[in-house]
């Protein structure tokens, strides 16, 4: 085990690092010029990619990420494979193959790490404002399709590191709503590790709940928000690489309406959207993952038509 990193076990008993974005082992940074260069290289390599040889196909089948990406064709990558991708190539376990490390170092994997970091930062900034306005309120984090909930616990780490006393004396609940129970099960253990002595969330009253959830089950979401007391809490909702990227318009609208009705006016909603463009099309050709690309303009036009669920 590496010094300065806490670990938690998966359902299969594999010990994995717990991502803490305040630790330089996990935080990622790139200038606009560096991102442009990585994108151009990715597009060039994608354009040159030919039909995979039998040898390469076998190497992918022997690779954890290769098998997971093949299984995700036409759907989405499973929760724990997604989490492990975000560890970065240097933090993969000893069982990782050279192919696994190459995939973990790829441009799509790097951007997923940037995405998680941005999500956690936006959540922390919103929570800081809402918590300062209501010092007696508990904190409710609702994570829709977020697997292990790493963006949620990292938002709390950011918040505590930058506003040390803001979470003191509050009850905090992270609720992961997902179809895959393995990610949230790891999230429970990860949070326990983060709350141990000397951990970044040590001494805080934080619980992690899991609710099996399909995005079409909006009445279930309404009931969950009521049971969680979201209407009386400082509430932050996130969906990283999930609802807004894979959901239909109807599912997104249904969830936003349920959230609008079950939270206070100062609730925070942060989500990632797949941007339509050359990189997205190249990724789709390579992996056949069923995201629904939307331009920012298109998403804005669509959300404005549903202003009753998106605006307070």
DRENDO-1510 file (C-alpha; in Angstrom, 1 decimal, always signed):
<recs>
REC; n; res; u; v; w
REC; 1; UNK; +0.0; +0.0; +0.0 .
REC; 2; UNK; +1.2; +3.5; -0.8 .
REC; 3; UNK; +1.6; +6.1; +1.9 .
REC; 4; UNK; -1.0; +8.8; +2.1 .
REC; 5; UNK; -3.7; +6.8; +0.4 .
REC; 6; UNK; -6.6; +5.0; +2.0 .
REC; 7; UNK; -8.0; +1.8; +0.7 .
REC; 8; UNK; -11.3; +0.0; +0.6 .
REC; 9; UNK; -12.4; -3.5; -0.6 .
REC; 10; UNK; -14.7; -4.3; -3.5 .
REC; 11; UNK; -17.5; -6.9; -3.3 .
REC; 12; UNK; -14.9; -9.4; -4.7 .
REC; 13; UNK; -12.4; -8.6; -1.9 .
REC; 14; UNK; -10.0; -6.6; -4.1 .
REC; 15; UNK; -8.4; -3.7; -2.2 .
REC; 16; UNK; -8.6; -0.4; -4.2 .
REC; 17; UNK; -7.4; +3.1; -3.5 .
REC; 18; UNK; -10.1; +5.5; -2.4 .
REC; 19; UNK; -9.9; +8.6; -4.7 .
REC; 20; UNK; -9.2; +11.8; -2.7 .
REC; 21; UNK; -8.9; +14.7; -5.2 .
REC; 22; UNK; -7.0; +16.8; -2.7 .
REC; 23; UNK; -4.2; +14.2; -3.0 .
REC; 24; UNK; -1.9; +14.8; -5.9 .
REC; 25; UNK; -1.9; +11.1; -6.7 .
REC; 26; UNK; -5.5; +11.5; -8.0 .
REC; 27; UNK; -5.9; +15.2; -9.1 .
REC; 28; UNK; -5.3; +15.9; -12.7 .
REC; 29; UNK; -4.5; +19.2; -14.5 .
REC; 30; UNK; -4.1; +20.2; -18.1 .
REC; 31; UNK; -3.9; +23.5; -19.8 .
REC; 32; UNK; -6.1; +24.4; -22.7 .
REC; 33; UNK; -3.2; +23.8; -25.1 .
REC; 34; UNK; -2.4; +20.4; -23.6 .
REC; 35; UNK; -6.1; +19.4; -23.9 .
REC; 36; UNK; -6.1; +20.4; -27.5 .
REC; 37; UNK; -3.0; +18.5; -28.2 .
REC; 38; UNK; -4.4; +15.3; -26.5 .
REC; 39; UNK; -7.6; +15.7; -28.4 .
REC; 40; UNK; -5.8; +16.0; -31.8 .
REC; 41; UNK; -3.7; +13.0; -31.0 .
REC; 42; UNK; -6.8; +11.0; -30.0 .
REC; 43; UNK; -8.6; +11.9; -33.2 .
REC; 44; UNK; -5.6; +11.1; -35.4 .
REC; 45; UNK; -5.2; +7.7; -33.7 .
REC; 46; UNK; -8.9; +7.0; -34.0 .
REC; 47; UNK; -8.9; +7.8; -37.8 .
REC; 48; UNK; -5.9; +5.5; -38.3 .
REC; 49; UNK; -7.4; +2.6; -36.3 .
REC; 50; UNK; -8.1; -0.4; -38.4 .
REC; 51; UNK; -10.0; -3.7; -37.8 .
REC; 52; UNK; -8.5; -5.3; -34.7 .
REC; 53; UNK; -6.3; -8.3; -35.3 .
REC; 54; UNK; -7.0; -11.6; -33.5 .
REC; 55; UNK; -4.0; -11.0; -31.3 .
REC; 56; UNK; -5.3; -7.6; -30.2 .
REC; 57; UNK; -8.8; -9.0; -29.6 .
REC; 58; UNK; -7.4; -11.7; -27.4 .
REC; 59; UNK; -5.4; -9.1; -25.5 .
REC; 60; UNK; -8.5; -7.1; -24.9 .
REC; 61; UNK; -10.4; -10.2; -23.7 .
REC; 62; UNK; -7.5; -10.8; -21.2 .
REC; 63; UNK; -7.8; -7.1; -20.0 .
REC; 64; UNK; -10.3; -6.0; -17.3 .
REC; 65; UNK; -11.1; -2.8; -19.1 .
REC; 66; UNK; -11.1; -4.5; -22.5 .
REC; 67; UNK; -13.8; -7.0; -21.3 .
REC; 68; UNK; -15.8; -4.3; -19.6 .
REC; 69; UNK; -15.8; -2.1; -22.7 .
REC; 70; UNK; -16.9; -5.0; -24.9 .
REC; 71; UNK; -19.7; -5.8; -22.4 .
REC; 72; UNK; -20.7; -2.1; -22.5 .
REC; 73; UNK; -21.4; -2.1; -26.2 .
REC; 74; UNK; -24.8; -0.6; -26.8 .
REC; 75; UNK; -25.2; +0.3; -23.1 .
REC; 76; UNK; -22.9; +1.8; -20.4 .
REC; 77; UNK; -19.7; +0.8; -18.6 .
REC; 78; UNK; -20.3; -0.9; -15.3 .
REC; 79; UNK; -19.8; +1.1; -12.0 .
REC; 80; UNK; -16.6; -0.4; -10.7 .
REC; 81; UNK; -14.9; -0.5; -14.1 .
REC; 82; UNK; -15.7; +3.2; -14.4 .
REC; 83; UNK; -14.3; +3.9; -10.9 .
REC; 84; UNK; -11.1; +2.0; -11.6 .
REC; 85; UNK; -10.6; +4.0; -14.8 .
REC; 86; UNK; -10.6; +7.1; -12.7 .
REC; 87; UNK; -7.8; +5.9; -10.5 .
REC; 88; UNK; -5.3; +6.6; -13.3 .
REC; 89; UNK; -2.7; +4.2; -14.7 .
REC; 90; UNK; -0.3; +4.6; -11.8 .
REC; 91; UNK; -2.9; +3.6; -9.2 .
REC; 92; UNK; -4.2; +0.4; -10.8 .
REC; 93; UNK; -3.7; -2.8; -8.8 .
REC; 94; UNK; -1.0; -5.4; -9.6 .
REC; 95; UNK; -3.4; -7.5; -11.6 .
REC; 96; UNK; -3.8; -4.8; -14.3 .
REC; 97; UNK; -2.4; -5.8; -17.7 .
REC; 98; UNK; -0.4; -3.4; -20.0 .
REC; 99; UNK; -3.6; -3.0; -22.0 .
REC; 100; UNK; -5.4; -2.0; -18.9 .
REC; 101; UNK; -2.8; +0.7; -18.2 .
REC; 102; UNK; -2.9; +2.0; -21.7 .
REC; 103; UNK; -6.7; +2.3; -21.6 .
REC; 104; UNK; -6.5; +4.0; -18.2 .
REC; 105; UNK; -4.0; +6.5; -19.8 .
REC; 106; UNK; -6.2; +7.2; -22.8 .
REC; 107; UNK; -7.8; +10.5; -23.6 .
REC; 108; UNK; -11.4; +9.4; -22.8 .
REC; 109; UNK; -10.2; +8.1; -19.4 .
REC; 110; UNK; -8.3; +11.3; -18.7 .
REC; 111; UNK; -11.4; +13.4; -19.5 .
REC; 112; UNK; -13.5; +11.2; -17.2 .
REC; 113; UNK; -11.1; +12.1; -14.4 .
REC; 114; UNK; -11.4; +15.8; -15.3 .
REC; 115; UNK; -15.2; +15.4; -15.3 .
REC; 116; UNK; -15.3; +13.9; -11.8 .
REC; 117; UNK; -13.0; +16.6; -10.5 .
REC; 118; UNK; -15.1; +19.4; -12.0 .
REC; 119; UNK; -18.3; +17.8; -10.6 .
REC; 120; UNK; -16.9; +17.6; -7.1 .
REC; 121; UNK; -15.6; +21.1; -7.3 .
REC; 122; UNK; -19.0; +22.5; -8.4 .
REC; 123; UNK; -20.8; +20.5; -5.7 .
REC; 124; UNK; -18.5; +21.8; -3.0 .
REC; 125; UNK; -18.9; +25.4; -4.1 .
REC; 126; UNK; -22.7; +25.2; -4.1 .
REC; 127; UNK; -22.7; +23.4; -0.7 .
REC; 128; UNK; -20.5; +26.1; +0.7 .
REC; 129; UNK; -23.0; +28.8; -0.2 .
REC; 130; UNK; -26.1; +26.9; +0.9 .
REC; 131; UNK; -24.6; +25.6; +4.1 .
REC; 132; UNK; -23.4; +29.1; +5.2 .
REC; 133; UNK; -27.0; +30.3; +4.7 .
REC; 134; UNK; -28.5; +27.6; +6.9 .
REC; 135; UNK; -26.1; +26.7; +9.7 .
REC; 136; UNK; -28.5; +24.3; +11.4 .
REC; 137; UNK; -29.6; +22.2; +8.5 .
REC; 138; UNK; -28.3; +18.7; +7.7 .
REC; 139; UNK; -26.8; +17.9; +4.4 .
REC; 140; UNK; -28.3; +15.5; +1.8 .
REC; 141; UNK; -26.3; +14.4; -1.2 .
REC; 142; UNK; -28.3; +12.6; -3.9 .
REC; 143; UNK; -26.2; +10.8; -6.5 .
REC; 144; UNK; -28.2; +9.6; -9.6 .
REC; 145; UNK; -26.4; +6.8; -11.4 .
REC; 146; UNK; -23.2; +7.7; -9.8 .
REC; 147; UNK; -21.9; +4.2; -8.9 .
REC; 148; UNK; -19.5; +4.5; -6.0 .
REC; 149; UNK; -20.4; +8.2; -5.5 .
REC; 150; UNK; -16.8; +9.5; -5.7 .
REC; 151; UNK; -18.0; +12.9; -6.8 .
REC; 152; UNK; -20.1; +13.2; -3.7 .
REC; 153; UNK; -17.5; +12.2; -1.1 .
REC; 154; UNK; -14.9; +14.3; -2.9 .
REC; 155; UNK; -17.2; +17.3; -2.7 .
REC; 156; UNK; -17.3; +16.8; +1.1 .
REC; 157; UNK; -13.5; +16.5; +1.2 .
REC; 158; UNK; -13.1; +19.8; -0.8 .
REC; 159; UNK; -15.7; +21.4; +1.5 .
REC; 160; UNK; -14.0; +20.4; +4.7 .
REC; 161; UNK; -10.5; +21.3; +3.5 .
REC; 162; UNK; -11.6; +24.8; +2.4 .
REC; 163; UNK; -14.2; +25.5; +5.1 .
REC; 164; UNK; -13.1; +23.4; +8.1 .
REC; 165; UNK; -16.0; +24.1; +10.4 .
REC; 166; UNK; -18.9; +24.1; +8.0 .
REC; 167; UNK; -19.8; +20.4; +8.3 .
REC; 168; UNK; -19.2; +20.2; +12.1 .
REC; 169; UNK; -22.3; +19.2; +14.0 .
REC; 170; UNK; -24.3; +18.3; +10.9 .
REC; 171; UNK; -25.7; +15.0; +9.8 .
REC; 172; UNK; -24.6; +14.2; +6.2 .
REC; 173; UNK; -26.2; +11.5; +4.1 .
REC; 174; UNK; -25.0; +10.4; +0.6 .
REC; 175; UNK; -27.7; +8.4; -1.2 .
REC; 176; UNK; -26.6; +6.6; -4.4 .
REC; 177; UNK; -29.5; +5.8; -6.8 .
REC; 178; UNK; -28.3; +3.2; -9.2 .
REC; 179; UNK; -29.2; -0.1; -11.0 .
REC; 180; UNK; -25.7; -1.6; -10.1 .
REC; 181; UNK; -25.3; -2.3; -6.4 .
REC; 182; UNK; -21.6; -3.1; -6.6 .
REC; 183; UNK; -20.5; +0.6; -7.0 .
REC; 184; UNK; -22.5; +1.9; -4.0 .
REC; 185; UNK; -21.3; -1.1; -1.9 .
REC; 186; UNK; -17.8; +0.0; -2.5 .
REC; 187; UNK; -18.9; +3.6; -1.8 .
REC; 188; UNK; -20.0; +2.5; +1.7 .
REC; 189; UNK; -16.5; +1.0; +2.4 .
REC; 190; UNK; -14.7; +3.9; +0.8 .
REC; 191; UNK; -16.6; +6.4; +3.1 .
REC; 192; UNK; -15.8; +4.3; +6.1 .
REC; 193; UNK; -12.1; +4.4; +5.2 .
REC; 194; UNK; -12.2; +8.2; +4.7 .
REC; 195; UNK; -13.8; +8.6; +8.1 .
REC; 196; UNK; -11.1; +6.6; +10.0 .
REC; 197; UNK; -8.5; +8.3; +12.2 .
REC; 198; UNK; -6.4; +10.7; +10.1 .
REC; 199; UNK; -8.7; +10.3; +7.2 .
REC; 200; UNK; -9.9; +13.5; +5.4 .
REC; 201; UNK; -13.5; +13.0; +6.7 .
REC; 202; UNK; -12.5; +11.8; +10.2 .
REC; 203; UNK; -15.0; +12.8; +12.9 .
REC; 204; UNK; -17.9; +13.8; +10.7 .
REC; 205; UNK; -21.3; +12.2; +10.9 .
REC; 206; UNK; -21.7; +10.9; +7.4 .
REC; 207; UNK; -23.7; +7.9; +6.2 .
REC; 208; UNK; -23.9; +6.3; +2.7 .
REC; 209; UNK; -27.2; +4.8; +1.5 .
REC; 210; UNK; -28.0; +2.8; -1.6 .
REC; 211; UNK; -31.4; +2.7; -3.4 .
REC; 212; UNK; -31.9; +0.5; -6.5 .
REC; 213; UNK; -33.3; +2.9; -9.1 .
REC; 214; UNK; -34.3; +3.1; -12.8 .
REC; 215; UNK; -34.5; +6.6; -14.2 .
REC; 216; UNK; -38.1; +6.0; -15.2 .
REC; 217; UNK; -39.1; +5.3; -11.6 .
REC; 218; UNK; -39.6; +9.0; -10.6 .
REC; 219; UNK; -42.2; +8.2; -8.0 .
REC; 220; UNK; -39.5; +6.2; -6.2 .
REC; 221; UNK; -37.3; +9.3; -6.4 .
REC; 222; UNK; -40.1; +11.4; -4.9 .
REC; 223; UNK; -40.5; +9.0; -2.0 .
REC; 224; UNK; -36.8; +8.8; -1.4 .
REC; 225; UNK; -36.4; +12.6; -1.2 .
REC; 226; UNK; -39.3; +12.7; +1.3 .
REC; 227; UNK; -37.7; +9.9; +3.5 .
REC; 228; UNK; -34.3; +11.6; +3.3 .
REC; 229; UNK; -35.8; +15.0; +4.5 .
REC; 230; UNK; -34.3; +16.6; +1.4 .
REC; 231; UNK; -36.9; +19.4; +1.6 .
REC; 232; UNK; -35.5; +20.5; +4.9 .
REC; 233; UNK; -31.8; +19.9; +4.2 .
REC; 234; UNK; -29.0; +21.5; +2.3 .
REC; 235; UNK; -29.4; +19.3; -0.7 .
REC; 236; UNK; -26.9; +18.7; -3.6 .
REC; 237; UNK; -27.9; +16.4; -6.5 .
REC; 238; UNK; -25.3; +15.1; -8.9 .
REC; 239; UNK; -25.3; +12.8; -11.9 .
REC; 240; UNK; -21.8; +12.2; -13.3 .
REC; 241; UNK; -21.7; +10.3; -16.6 .
REC; 242; UNK; -25.2; +9.1; -16.1 .
REC; 243; UNK; -28.7; +10.6; -16.4 .
REC; 244; UNK; -27.9; +13.6; -18.6 .
REC; 245; UNK; -25.6; +11.6; -20.9 .
REC; 246; UNK; -27.6; +8.4; -21.3 .
REC; 247; UNK; -31.2; +9.3; -20.4 .
REC; 248; UNK; -34.0; +10.1; -22.7 .
REC; 249; UNK; -35.5; +13.6; -22.7 .
REC; 250; UNK; -38.6; +12.2; -20.9 .
REC; 251; UNK; -36.5; +10.6; -18.2 .
REC; 252; UNK; -34.5; +13.7; -17.6 .
REC; 253; UNK; -37.6; +15.9; -17.4 .
REC; 254; UNK; -39.2; +13.4; -15.0 .
REC; 255; UNK; -36.3; +13.3; -12.7 .
REC; 256; UNK; -35.9; +17.1; -12.7 .
REC; 257; UNK; -39.6; +17.6; -11.9 .
REC; 258; UNK; -39.3; +15.1; -9.0 .
REC; 259; UNK; -36.2; +16.9; -7.7 .
REC; 260; UNK; -37.9; +20.3; -8.1 .
REC; 261; UNK; -40.9; +19.1; -6.0 .
REC; 262; UNK; -38.8; +17.4; -3.3 .
REC; 263; UNK; -36.1; +19.9; -2.5 .
REC; 264; UNK; -35.8; +23.5; -1.3 .
REC; 265; UNK; -35.2; +26.5; -3.6 .
REC; 266; UNK; -31.5; +26.5; -2.8 .
REC; 267; UNK; -30.9; +22.9; -3.8 .
REC; 268; UNK; -27.9; +22.4; -6.1 .
REC; 269; UNK; -28.1; +20.1; -9.2 .
REC; 270; UNK; -24.9; +19.3; -11.1 .
REC; 271; UNK; -24.7; +17.0; -14.0 .
REC; 272; UNK; -22.4; +16.1; -16.9 .
REC; 273; UNK; -23.6; +16.2; -20.5 .
REC; 274; UNK; -22.0; +14.4; -23.5 .
REC; 275; UNK; -21.1; +17.1; -26.0 .
REC; 276; UNK; -21.7; +16.4; -29.6 .
REC; 277; UNK; -18.4; +16.6; -31.6 .
REC; 278; UNK; -15.5; +14.8; -33.2 .
REC; 279; UNK; -14.2; +13.3; -30.0 .
REC; 280; UNK; -17.6; +11.9; -29.0 .
REC; 281; UNK; -18.1; +10.4; -32.5 .
REC; 282; UNK; -14.6; +8.8; -32.4 .
REC; 283; UNK; -15.3; +7.3; -29.0 .
REC; 284; UNK; -18.7; +5.9; -30.1 .
REC; 285; UNK; -17.1; +4.2; -33.1 .
REC; 286; UNK; -14.4; +2.6; -30.9 .
REC; 287; UNK; -16.6; +1.6; -27.9 .
REC; 288; UNK; -20.2; +1.7; -29.0 .
REC; 289; UNK; -21.3; +3.1; -25.7 .
REC; 290; UNK; -24.8; +4.4; -25.9 .
REC; 291; UNK; -24.5; +8.1; -24.8 .
REC; 292; UNK; -26.9; +10.6; -26.2 .
REC; 293; UNK; -24.8; +13.6; -27.4 .
REC; 294; UNK; -26.3; +17.0; -27.0 .
REC; 295; UNK; -24.8; +20.3; -27.9 .
REC; 296; UNK; -24.9; +22.9; -25.1 .
REC; 297; UNK; -27.2; +25.1; -27.2 .
REC; 298; UNK; -29.5; +22.1; -27.8 .
REC; 299; UNK; -29.5; +21.3; -24.2 .
REC; 300; UNK; -30.3; +24.9; -23.3 .
REC; 301; UNK; -33.1; +25.0; -25.8 .
REC; 302; UNK; -34.6; +21.8; -24.5 .
REC; 303; UNK; -34.3; +22.8; -20.9 .
REC; 304; UNK; -35.9; +26.2; -21.5 .
REC; 305; UNK; -39.0; +24.4; -22.9 .
REC; 306; UNK; -39.2; +22.6; -19.6 .
REC; 307; UNK; -38.7; +25.8; -17.5 .
REC; 308; UNK; -41.2; +24.7; -15.0 .
REC; 309; UNK; -39.0; +21.9; -13.8 .
REC; 310; UNK; -35.6; +23.6; -14.3 .
REC; 311; UNK; -36.1; +27.1; -12.8 .
REC; 312; UNK; -37.1; +28.1; -9.3 .
</recs>
